[in-house]
Amino acid sequence: MKHETIRRSFEEFLKQKKLRLTRQRDEVFELAFETHEHFTAETFLGWLNERDSGVSRATVYRTLALLVDGGFLELLDVGTGEAWYE
């Protein structure tokens, strides 16, 4: 599926939840779909901090949860006690 199609689907998903696509959510969305690696929320937050994005830890966790809830990302349990995303 093309990036723009996924993006429009995410925007529609947010509308159904009565949420907006804020700059911070957009940054999380874009980075999540730029990477081809599995990642934890903390690793993801580190990547955002390297970009000096100003996205808070809470926004990262909430947006990743929204992406999982909408079926845009998968949550993996690799047995380490830490959630991984793909």
Order of alpha helices (4+ residues) and beta strands (2+ residues): alpha-alpha-beta-alpha-alpha-beta-beta
